[in-house]
Amino acid sequence: VSDDEIIQAYKLVAQTEGIFVEPASAASIAGIIKLSKMGFFKSNERIDIVCILTGHGLKDPERAIEESSKPPVVPPREEAVLEAANFKG
């Protein structure tokens, strides 16, 4: 798998499962995703897949910082904060 596929899997597992892994641990997930897109798995067949994720994301904190989105900047006004929070009162 490519580095880009690994980073996409790295982000996916964090966003969907709440698991913070190092990129090397996401390689197995990237491989499964790639095989699935290539049609490796039969669509009518139920299979169980296990990926072992051993490397914690704090082994590579710089990558997490690079890949994370920047938080929005909200002016210090009540209306702006409520709007940013999509609060409908």
MMTF fields as JSON, N, C-alpha, C and O atoms, coordinates in Angstrom:
{
  "mmtfVersion": "1.0.0",
  "mmtfProducer": "UNKNOWN",
  "numBonds": 355,
  "numAtoms": 356,
  "numGroups": 89,
  "numChains": 1,
  "numModels": 1,
  "chainsPerModel": [1],
  "groupsPerChain": [89],
  "chainIdList": ["A"],
  "bondAtomList": [4, 2, 8, 6, 12, 10, 16, 14, 20, 18, 24, 22, 28, 26, 32, 30, 36, 34, 40, 38, 44, 42, 48, 46, 52, 50, 56, 54, 60, 58, 64, 62, 68, 66, 72, 70, 76, 74, 80, 78, 84, 82, 88, 86, 92, 90, 96, 94, 100, 98, 104, 102, 108, 106, 112, 110, 116, 114, 120, 118, 124, 122, 128, 126, 132, 130, 136, 134, 140, 138, 144, 142, 148, 146, 152, 150, 156, 154, 160, 158, 164, 162, 168, 166, 172, 170, 176, 174, 180, 178, 184, 182, 188, 186, 192, 190, 196, 194, 200, 198, 204, 202, 208, 206, 212, 210, 216, 214, 220, 218, 224, 222, 228, 226, 232, 230, 236, 234, 240, 238, 244, 242, 248, 246, 252, 250, 256, 254, 260, 258, 264, 262, 268, 266, 272, 270, 276, 274, 280, 278, 284, 282, 288, 286, 292, 290, 296, 294, 300, 298, 304, 302, 308, 306, 312, 310, 316, 314, 320, 318, 324, 322, 328, 326, 332, 330, 336, 334, 340, 338, 344, 342, 348, 346, 352, 350],
  "bondOrderList": [1, 1, 1, 1, 1, 1, 1, 1, 1, 1, 1, 1, 1, 1, 1, 1, 1, 1, 1, 1, 1, 1, 1, 1, 1, 1, 1, 1, 1, 1, 1, 1, 1, 1, 1, 1, 1, 1, 1, 1, 1, 1, 1, 1, 1, 1, 1, 1, 1, 1, 1, 1, 1, 1, 1, 1, 1, 1, 1, 1, 1, 1, 1, 1, 1, 1, 1, 1, 1, 1, 1, 1, 1, 1, 1, 1, 1, 1, 1, 1, 1, 1, 1, 1, 1, 1, 1, 1],
  "groupList": [{"groupName": "VAL", "atomNameList": ["N", "CA", "C", "O"], "elementList": ["N", "C", "C", "O"], "formalChargeList": [0, 0, 0, 0], "bondAtomList": [1, 0, 2, 1, 3, 2], "bondOrderList": [1, 1, 2], "singleLetterCode": "V", "chemCompType": "L-PEPTIDE LINKING"}, {"groupName": "SER", "atomNameList": ["N", "CA", "C", "O"], "elementList": ["N", "C", "C", "O"], "formalChargeList": [0, 0, 0, 0], "bondAtomList": [1, 0, 2, 1, 3, 2], "bondOrderList": [1, 1, 2], "singleLetterCode": "S", "chemCompType": "L-PEPTIDE LINKING"}, {"groupName": "ASP", "atomNameList": ["N", "CA", "C", "O"], "elementList": ["N", "C", "C", "O"], "formalChargeList": [0, 0, 0, 0], "bondAtomList": [1, 0, 2, 1, 3, 2], "bondOrderList": [1, 1, 2], "singleLetterCode": "D", "chemCompType": "L-PEPTIDE LINKING"}, {"groupName": "GLU", "atomNameList": ["N", "CA", "C", "O"], "elementList": ["N", "C", "C", "O"], "formalChargeList": [0, 0, 0, 0], "bondAtomList": [1, 0, 2, 1, 3, 2], "bondOrderList": [1, 1, 2], "singleLetterCode": "E", "chemCompType": "L-PEPTIDE LINKING"}, {"groupName": "ILE", "atomNameList": ["N", "CA", "C", "O"], "elementList": ["N", "C", "C", "O"], "formalChargeList": [0, 0, 0, 0], "bondAtomList": [1, 0, 2, 1, 3, 2], "bondOrderList": [1, 1, 2], "singleLetterCode": "I", "chemCompType": "L-PEPTIDE LINKING"}, {"groupName": "GLN", "atomNameList": ["N", "CA", "C", "O"], "elementList": ["N", "C", "C", "O"], "formalChargeList": [0, 0, 0, 0], "bondAtomList": [1, 0, 2, 1, 3, 2], "bondOrderList": [1, 1, 2], "singleLetterCode": "Q", "chemCompType": "L-PEPTIDE LINKING"}, {"groupName": "ALA", "atomNameList": ["N", "CA", "C", "O"], "elementList": ["N", "C", "C", "O"], "formalChargeList": [0, 0, 0, 0], "bondAtomList": [1, 0, 2, 1, 3, 2], "bondOrderList": [1, 1, 2], "singleLetterCode": "A", "chemCompType": "L-PEPTIDE LINKING"}, {"groupName": "TYR", "atomNameList": ["N", "CA", "C", "O"], "elementList": ["N", "C", "C", "O"], "formalChargeList": [0, 0, 0, 0], "bondAtomList": [1, 0, 2, 1, 3, 2], "bondOrderList": [1, 1, 2], "singleLetterCode": "Y", "chemCompType": "L-PEPTIDE LINKING"}, {"groupName": "LYS", "atomNameList": ["N", "CA", "C", "O"], "elementList": ["N", "C", "C", "O"], "formalChargeList": [0, 0, 0, 0], "bondAtomList": [1, 0, 2, 1, 3, 2], "bondOrderList": [1, 1, 2], "singleLetterCode": "K", "chemCompType": "L-PEPTIDE LINKING"}, {"groupName": "LEU", "atomNameList": ["N", "CA", "C", "O"], "elementList": ["N", "C", "C", "O"], "formalChargeList": [0, 0, 0, 0], "bondAtomList": [1, 0, 2, 1, 3, 2], "bondOrderList": [1, 1, 2], "singleLetterCode": "L", "chemCompType": "L-PEPTIDE LINKING"}, {"groupName": "THR", "atomNameList": ["N", "CA", "C", "O"], "elementList": ["N", "C", "C", "O"], "formalChargeList": [0, 0, 0, 0], "bondAtomList": [1, 0, 2, 1, 3, 2], "bondOrderList": [1, 1, 2], "singleLetterCode": "T", "chemCompType": "L-PEPTIDE LINKING"}, {"groupName": "GLY", "atomNameList": ["N", "CA", "C", "O"], "elementList": ["N", "C", "C", "O"], "formalChargeList": [0, 0, 0, 0], "bondAtomList": [1, 0, 2, 1, 3, 2], "bondOrderList": [1, 1, 2], "singleLetterCode": "G", "chemCompType": "PEPTIDE LINKING"}, {"groupName": "PHE", "atomNameList": ["N", "CA", "C", "O"], "elementList": ["N", "C", "C", "O"], "formalChargeList": [0, 0, 0, 0], "bondAtomList": [1, 0, 2, 1, 3, 2], "bondOrderList": [1, 1, 2], "singleLetterCode": "F", "chemCompType": "L-PEPTIDE LINKING"}, {"groupName": "PRO", "atomNameList": ["N", "CA", "C", "O"], "elementList": ["N", "C", "C", "O"], "formalChargeList": [0, 0, 0, 0], "bondAtomList": [1, 0, 2, 1, 3, 2], "bondOrderList": [1, 1, 2], "singleLetterCode": "P", "chemCompType": "L-PEPTIDE LINKING"}, {"groupName": "MET", "atomNameList": ["N", "CA", "C", "O"], "elementList": ["N", "C", "C", "O"], "formalChargeList": [0, 0, 0, 0], "bondAtomList": [1, 0, 2, 1, 3, 2], "bondOrderList": [1, 1, 2], "singleLetterCode": "M", "chemCompType": "L-PEPTIDE LINKING"}, {"groupName": "ASN", "atomNameList": ["N", "CA", "C", "O"], "elementList": ["N", "C", "C", "O"], "formalChargeList": [0, 0, 0, 0], "bondAtomList": [1, 0, 2, 1, 3, 2], "bondOrderList": [1, 1, 2], "singleLetterCode": "N", "chemCompType": "L-PEPTIDE LINKING"}, {"groupName": "ARG", "atomNameList": ["N", "CA", "C", "O"], "elementList": ["N", "C", "C", "O"], "formalChargeList": [0, 0, 0, 0], "bondAtomList": [1, 0, 2, 1, 3, 2], "bondOrderList": [1, 1, 2], "singleLetterCode": "R", "chemCompType": "L-PEPTIDE LINKING"}, {"groupName": "CYS", "atomNameList": ["N", "CA", "C", "O"], "elementList": ["N", "C", "C", "O"], "formalChargeList": [0, 0, 0, 0], "bondAtomList": [1, 0, 2, 1, 3, 2], "bondOrderList": [1, 1, 2], "singleLetterCode": "C", "chemCompType": "L-PEPTIDE LINKING"}, {"groupName": "HIS", "atomNameList": ["N", "CA", "C", "O"], "elementList": ["N", "C", "C", "O"], "formalChargeList": [0, 0, 0, 0], "bondAtomList": [1, 0, 2, 1, 3, 2], "bondOrderList": [1, 1, 2], "singleLetterCode": "H", "chemCompType": "L-PEPTIDE LINKING"}],
  "groupTypeList": [0, 1, 2, 2, 3, 4, 4, 5, 6, 7, 8, 9, 0, 6, 5, 10, 3, 11, 4, 12, 0, 3, 13, 6, 1, 6, 6, 1, 4, 6, 11, 4, 4, 8, 9, 1, 8, 14, 11, 12, 12, 8, 1, 15, 3, 16, 4, 2, 4, 0, 17, 4, 9, 10, 11, 18, 11, 9, 8, 2, 13, 3, 16, 6, 4, 3, 3, 1, 1, 8, 13, 13, 0, 0, 13, 13, 16, 3, 3, 6, 0, 9, 3, 6, 6, 15, 12, 8, 11],
  "groupIdList": [1, 2, 3, 4, 5, 6, 7, 8, 9, 10, 11, 12, 13, 14, 15, 16, 17, 18, 19, 20, 21, 22, 23, 24, 25, 26, 27, 28, 29, 30, 31, 32, 33, 34, 35, 36, 37, 38, 39, 40, 41, 42, 43, 44, 45, 46, 47, 48, 49, 50, 51, 52, 53, 54, 55, 56, 57, 58, 59, 60, 61, 62, 63, 64, 65, 66, 67, 68, 69, 70, 71, 72, 73, 74, 75, 76, 77, 78, 79, 80, 81, 82, 83, 84, 85, 86, 87, 88, 89],
  "secStructList": [7, 7, 2, 2, 2, 2, 2, 2, 2, 2, 2, 2, 2, 2, 2, 2, 2, 7, 7, 7, 5, 7, 2, 2, 2, 2, 2, 2, 2, 2, 2, 2, 2, 2, 2, 2, 2, 6, 6, 7, 1, 7, 6, 6, 7, 7, 7, 7, 7, 7, 7, 7, 7, 7, 1, 5, 4, 4, 4, 1, 2, 2, 2, 2, 2, 2, 2, 1, 7, 7, 7, 7, 7, 7, 7, 1, 1, 2, 2, 2, 2, 2, 2, 2, 6, 6, 7, 7, 7],
  "xCoordList": [0.847, 0.0, 0.884, 2.031, 0.343, 1.106, 1.036, 0.192, 1.938, 1.915, 0.588, 0.045, 0.064, -1.201, -2.348, -3.215, -2.35, -3.389, -3.284, -4.297, -2.07, -1.866, -2.381, -3.042, -2.082, -2.546, -4.067, -4.682, -4.681, -6.147, -6.741, -7.739, -6.131, -6.596, -6.359, -7.185, -5.238, -4.879, -5.974, -6.418, -6.398, -7.454, -8.796, -9.556, -9.08, -10.35, -10.545, -11.611, -9.534, -9.672, -9.803, -10.477, -9.171, -9.313, -10.716, -11.331, -11.218, -12.519, -13.687, -14.676, -13.588, -14.737, -14.713, -15.765, -13.527, -13.419, -12.875, -12.96, -12.317, -11.749, -10.463, -10.121, -9.75, -8.499, -7.339, -7.29, -6.405, -5.259, -4.053, -3.416, -3.747, -2.636, -1.521, -1.727, -0.347, 0.715, 0.458, -0.229, 0.998, 0.747, 1.109, 0.408, 2.172, 2.549, 1.434, 1.235, 0.713, -0.394, -1.559, -2.319, -1.707, -2.804, -2.543, -3.446, -1.335, -1.002, -1.873, -2.276, -2.167, -3.009, -4.419, -5.027, -4.932, -6.262, -6.24, -7.16, -5.191, -5.053, -5.021, -5.6, -4.35, -4.291, -5.651, -5.99, -6.43, -7.777, -8.665, -9.423, -8.574, -9.363, -8.982, -9.854, -7.693, -7.226, -7.719, -8.199, -7.603, -8.091, -9.592, -10.06, -10.335, -11.776, -12.103, -12.972, -11.41, -11.637, -11.259, -11.826, -10.31, -9.877, -10.817, -10.632, -11.824, -12.776, -12.282, -12.787, -11.31, -10.731, -11.743, -11.731, -12.612, -13.601, -14.892, -15.335, -15.492, -16.762, -17.861, -17.947, -18.696, -19.698, -20.775, -21.362, -21.047, -22.095, -21.554, -22.3, -20.285, -19.637, -19.388, -18.823, -19.808, -19.534, -18.204, -17.99, -17.328, -16.02, -15.714, -16.22, -14.898, -14.417, -12.954, -12.165, -12.603, -11.227, -10.739, -11.454, -9.541, -8.946, -7.658, -6.784, -7.547, -6.309, -5.773, -6.493, -4.531, -3.905, -3.276, -2.42, -3.708, -3.223, -2.419, -2.988, -1.109, -0.287, 0.415, 0.735, 0.656, 1.422, 0.539, -0.367, 0.781, 0.005, 0.369, 1.518, -0.603, -0.4, 0.631, 1.202, 0.886, 1.872, 3.309, 4.245, 3.492, 4.831, 5.243, 6.43, 4.249, 4.504, 3.575, 2.719, 3.73, 2.794, 2.866, 1.877, 4.02, 4.139, 3.179, 2.578, 3.035, 2.121, 0.689, -0.048, 0.293, -1.066, -1.314, -2.386, -0.331, -0.47, -0.572, -1.393, 0.259, 0.234, -1.109, -1.626, -1.668, -2.871, -4.172, -5.229, -4.111, -5.347, -5.741, -4.896, -7.033, -7.51, -7.335, -7.326, -7.201, -7.031, -8.394, -9.388, -8.453, -9.738, -10.202, -9.38, -11.51, -12.005, -11.732, -11.713, -11.528, -11.343, -12.693, -13.263, -13.186, -14.494, -14.306, -13.647, -14.883, -14.773, -15.385, -16.329, -14.859, -15.333, -16.651, -16.743, -17.657, -18.995, -19.991, -19.861, -20.965, -21.936, -22.6, -22.74, -23.006, -23.688, -22.784, -23.233, -21.511, -20.561, -20.333, -20.242, -20.241, -20.04, -21.263, -21.117, -22.46, -23.679, -23.802, -24.208, -23.454, -23.504, -22.492, -22.819, -21.28, -20.247, -20.641, -20.274, -21.381, -21.817, -23.121, -23.657, -23.63, -24.908, -26.028, -26.918, -25.978, -26.988, -28.202, -28.104, -29.331, -30.578, -31.453, -32.045, -31.526, -32.219, -33.599, -34.27],
  "yCoordList": [-1.192, 0.0, 1.244, 1.208, 2.317, 3.564, 4.321, 4.042, 5.274, 6.117, 6.859, 7.004, 7.331, 8.058, 7.155, 7.595, 5.902, 4.965, 4.694, 4.554, 4.623, 4.414, 5.612, 5.443, 6.818, 8.027, 8.112, 8.513, 7.739, 7.744, 6.75, 7.049, 5.576, 4.581, 5.074, 4.854, 5.735, 6.325, 7.297, 7.265, 8.159, 9.122, 8.419, 8.765, 7.439, 6.729, 6.038, 6.149, 5.333, 4.601, 5.576, 5.271, 6.726, 7.733, 8.332, 8.496, 8.658, 9.316, 8.378, 8.779, 7.137, 6.232, 5.351, 4.956, 5.042, 4.139, 4.814, 4.256, 6.014, 6.713, 6.085, 6.203, 5.415, 4.754, 5.542, 5.778, 5.948, 6.764, 5.847, 5.457, 5.508, 4.598, 5.347, 6.445, 4.747, 5.303, 4.851, 3.852, 5.566, 5.198, 3.749, 3.119, 3.212, 1.826, 0.853, -0.146, 1.126, 0.254, 0.346, -0.611, 1.479, 1.659, 0.955, 0.863, 0.46, -0.208, -1.437, -1.702, -2.19, -3.383, -2.994, -3.674, -1.919, -1.443, -0.949, -1.224, -0.222, 0.255, -0.918, -0.845, -1.984, -3.167, -3.81, -4.218, -3.906, -4.48, -3.604, -4.116, -2.295, -1.373, -1.535, -1.586, -1.615, -1.758, -3.071, -3.089, -4.165, -5.453, -5.409, -5.969, -4.747, -4.631, -3.86, -4.269, -2.749, -1.945, -2.71, -2.468, -3.627, -4.432, -5.609, -6.346, -5.795, -6.877, -8.217, -9.261, -8.199, -9.438, -10.265, -11.495, -9.593, -10.281, -10.448, -9.517, -11.617, -11.863, -11.1, -11.153, -10.393, -9.524, -10.296, -9.757, -11.535, -12.287, -13.169, -13.93, -13.062, -13.893, -13.078, -11.986, -13.606, -12.921, -13.423, -14.625, -12.492, -12.854, -11.975, -10.859, -12.478, -11.707, -11.387, -12.266, -10.136, -9.688, -9.067, -8.284, -9.409, -8.855, -8.14, -8.72, -6.891, -6.131, -5.813, -5.284, -6.135, -5.867, -4.477, -4.202, -3.613, -2.232, -2.052, -1.8, -2.179, -2.167, -0.844, -0.543, -0.063, 1.168, 2.341, 2.695, 2.946, 4.097, 5.343, 5.514, 6.201, 7.425, 8.364, 9.177, 8.274, 9.166, 8.774, 9.472, 7.659, 7.329, 8.294, 8.475, 8.908, 9.826, 11.036, 11.235, 11.85, 12.963, 14.027, 14.712, 14.171, 15.174, 14.865, 15.774, 13.585, 13.186, 13.564, 14.063, 13.335, 13.667, 15.166, 15.593, 15.951, 17.407, 17.833, 18.683, 17.246, 17.578, 17.231, 17.992, 16.094, 15.587, 16.122, 15.979, 16.728, 17.211, 18.56, 19.346, 18.804, 20.087, 21.145, 20.847, 22.354, 23.467, 23.844, 23.853, 24.151, 24.526, 25.877, 26.733, 26.064, 27.347, 28.47, 28.253, 29.64, 30.824, 31.54, 31.902, 31.733, 32.344, 33.647, 33.669, 34.734, 36.005, 35.891, 35.126, 36.643, 36.542, 37.286, 38.201, 36.862, 37.433, 36.286, 35.261, 36.456, 35.392, 34.898, 33.692, 35.821, 35.436, 34.575, 33.596, 34.947, 34.204, 32.798, 31.835, 32.689, 31.377, 30.491, 29.323, 31.033, 30.255, 29.827, 28.702, 30.72, 30.383, 29.285, 28.345, 29.397, 28.391, 27.031, 25.997, 27.025, 25.777, 25.26, 24.242, 25.972, 25.614, 25.526, 24.682, 26.403, 26.413, 27.186, 28.333, 26.535, 27.191, 27.287, 26.298, 28.481, 28.664, 29.026, 29.203],
  "zCoordList": [0.0, 0.0, 0.0, 0.445, -0.495, -0.564, 0.764, 1.615, 0.913, 2.115, 2.232, 3.327, 1.091, 1.111, 1.581, 2.335, 1.138, 1.574, 3.074, 3.758, 3.572, 5.009, 5.801, 6.825, 5.331, 6.031, 6.001, 6.99, 4.882, 4.812, 5.812, 6.467, 5.929, 6.908, 8.334, 9.219, 8.547, 9.848, 10.295, 11.442, 9.369, 9.674, 9.875, 10.78, 9.032, 9.102, 10.445, 11.051, 10.91, 12.18, 13.356, 14.34, 13.258, 14.319, 14.315, 15.368, 13.123, 13.021, 13.281, 13.894, 12.824, 12.932, 14.172, 14.674, 14.665, 15.812, 17.065, 18.159, 16.911, 18.056, 18.558, 19.734, 17.661, 18.035, 17.442, 16.234, 18.301, 17.898, 17.731, 18.71, 16.476, 16.193, 15.481, 14.965, 15.458, 14.632, 13.194, 12.98, 12.211, 10.819, 10.481, 9.69, 11.055, 10.752, 11.124, 10.434, 12.188, 12.584, 11.613, 11.464, 10.955, 10.005, 8.677, 7.846, 8.463, 7.2, 6.968, 5.835, 8.022, 7.841, 7.411, 6.584, 7.961, 7.578, 6.137, 5.367, 5.774, 4.397, 3.421, 2.337, 3.804, 2.95, 2.752, 1.641, 3.817, 3.718, 2.839, 2.016, 3.01, 2.184, 0.717, -0.15, 0.438, -0.943, -1.552, -2.686, -0.805, -1.303, -1.583, -2.574, -0.712, -0.898, -2.175, -2.945, -2.398, -3.607, -4.874, -5.939, -4.761, -5.904, -6.158, -7.127, -5.299, -5.47, -4.968, -5.381, -4.092, -3.568, -2.788, -2.854, -2.054, -1.231, -2.021, -2.693, -1.944, -2.628, -1.883, -0.656, -2.644, -2.021, -1.263, -0.325, -1.643, -0.954, 0.172, 0.788, 0.426, 1.438, 2.706, 2.642, 3.861, 5.127, 5.652, 5.807, 5.919, 6.463, 7.663, 7.775, 8.541, 9.683, 9.434, 9.087, 9.611, 9.406, 10.705, 11.332, 11.105, 12.318, 11.937, 11.293, 12.335, 12.159, 13.553, 14.4, 13.775, 15.064, 15.01, 14.169, 15.911, 15.954, 17.232, 18.294, 17.137, 18.346, 18.612, 19.762, 17.597, 17.785, 18.159, 17.404, 19.296, 19.775, 18.976, 18.569, 18.757, 17.994, 18.576, 17.849, 19.874, 20.488, 20.154, 20.541, 19.436, 18.95, 17.837, 17.567, 17.198, 16.086, 16.202, 15.339, 17.257, 17.458, 16.366, 16.106, 15.727, 14.663, 13.519, 12.945, 13.19, 12.108, 12.465, 11.614, 13.694, 14.116, 13.998, 13.567, 14.378, 14.282, 12.824, 12.481, 11.965, 10.535, 9.897, 9.08, 10.266, 9.617, 10.203, 9.588, 11.368, 11.98, 11.398, 10.97, 11.393, 10.891, 11.975, 13.17, 11.535, 12.47, 13.049, 12.324, 14.33, 14.925, 14.379, 14.049, 14.285, 13.784, 14.787, 15.999, 14.266, 15.106, 15.163, 14.134, 16.372, 16.569, 17.332, 18.372, 16.82, 17.543, 18.94, 19.14, 19.903, 21.29, 21.519, 22.338, 20.77, 20.937, 21.076, 20.406, 21.929, 22.189, 20.905, 20.702, 20.047, 18.81, 17.932, 17.334, 17.86, 17.031, 17.577, 16.816, 18.896, 19.522, 19.28, 18.922, 19.472, 19.253, 17.795, 17.503, 16.893, 15.467, 15.132, 14.408, 15.646, 15.383, 15.946, 15.387, 17.043, 17.669, 17.062, 17.501, 16.046, 15.418, 16.44, 16.331, 17.428, 18.484, 17.999, 17.562, 18.087, 17.7, 18.945, 19.378, 19.512, 20.778, 20.673, 21.69]
}
